[in-house]
Structures are given as C-alpha cells and as structure tokens.
Amino acid sequence: MAKFLLEIEGRELAHEDERRVEERVREAMEGIHEASVRVRYDECPHCGEELEREGATEDD
C-alpha cells in the first residue's frame, strides 16, 4: 500500500525506507481497524465504556 501511495505522490524511496513506511502504514491501518471494531461493538473508542444503542434488545 505504501508503494502505491508513494507512486501517486511521484516519490521513490530506498528499499529500507520503503519497508519502514510499509510498517508505519500497517500499524496505522491496524489502529483504525481496532477502533472500528470498538465502535461497531458499541464501546466508546476513547474510554472503553459500553454505549447504549437505540432499539437494542438483550438478544443483540
């Protein structure tokens, strides 16, 4: 993914730098995924407190 983004920007990096950028992008994407899981499961992404859902039932 980082290589694609760098190509769009018209930039090139040394292989080792590209590898570091890929790792940073991967870590960022994992963080986004973890936050989306918390939101989808009705947990506050900031404090972890369970959120009430409108129309929720015990079976949800």
FENWO-V276136 format. One record per residue. N is the residue number from 1. RES is the residue in one small letter. SS is DSSP state (H for helix, E for strand, C for the rest). BURIAL is # if it has 9 or more other ideal C-beta (glycine too) atoms within 8 Angstrom, else .. Layout:
# FENWO-V276136
n: [N/N]
res: [RES/RES]
ss: [SS/SS]
burial: [BURIAL/BURIAL]
This chain:
# FENWO-V276136
n: [1/2/3/4/5/6/7/8/9/10/11/12/13/14/15/16/17/18/19/20/21/22/23/24/25/26/27/28/29/30/31/32/33/34/35/36/37/38/39/40/41/42/43/44/45/46/47/48/49/50/51/52/53/54/55/56/57/58/59/60]
res: [m/a/k/f/l/l/e/i/e/g/r/e/l/a/h/e/d/e/r/r/v/e/e/r/v/r/e/a/m/e/g/i/h/e/a/s/v/r/v/r/y/d/e/c/p/h/c/g/e/e/l/e/r/e/g/a/t/e/d/d]
ss: [C/H/H/H/H/H/H/H/H/C/C/C/C/C/H/H/H/H/H/H/H/H/H/H/H/H/H/H/H/H/H/H/H/H/H/H/H/H/H/H/C/C/E/C/C/C/C/C/C/E/C/C/C/C/C/C/C/C/C/C]
burial: [./#/././#/#/./././././././././././#/././#/#/./#/#/./././#/./././././#/././#/#/././#/#/#/./././././././././././././././.]
